[in-house]
Amino acid sequence: MRNHHQIILPSTEDDFAERIDDLARRVERLIVSHREPEYFFEERSEIVDGLRRIASEVLNG
């Protein structure tokens, strides 16, 4: 049976929670605009990048 230990992250848990919450809000507002279709893809790329940075910090400490 594996022991479950709390992982201590280099940033505070509140910091990670705020960053993830911000990305979630951006996803909620993300829509394709017929006037500016490129905005959707740019914003989506920035959100993906933000999520990958957080994942990397968690995985690599």
C-alpha positions, -999 to 999 in steps of 0.1 A, spaced: 0 0 0 14 34 -10 18 62 15 0 94 5 21 125 13 11 161 7 33 175 -20 49 208 -11 52 230 -41 77 258 -46 50 284 -49 22 286 -24 -9 266 -30 -29 298 -31 -7 310 -60 -13 279 -80 -51 280 -72 -52 317 -83 -34 310 -115 -55 280 -124 -87 299 -115 -76 327 -138 -70 303 -167 -104 287 -160 -122 321 -162 -104 328 -195 -116 295 -209 -152 303 -198 -150 336 -217 -134 321 -248 -155 324 -279 -149 326 -316 -155 361 -329 -163 366 -366 -147 400 -364 -115 388 -349 -112 350 -354 -74 351 -347 -81 362 -311 -96 328 -302 -65 310 -313 -41 334 -297 -60 333 -264 -63 295 -266 -25 292 -271 -18 315 -242 -41 294 -219 -24 262 -230 10 277 -224 -1 288 -189 -14 253 -180 18 237 -193 39 261 -172 20 252 -141 22 215 -148 59 218 -154 64 236 -120 44 209 -103 63 180 -119 98 195 -117 94 214 -85 
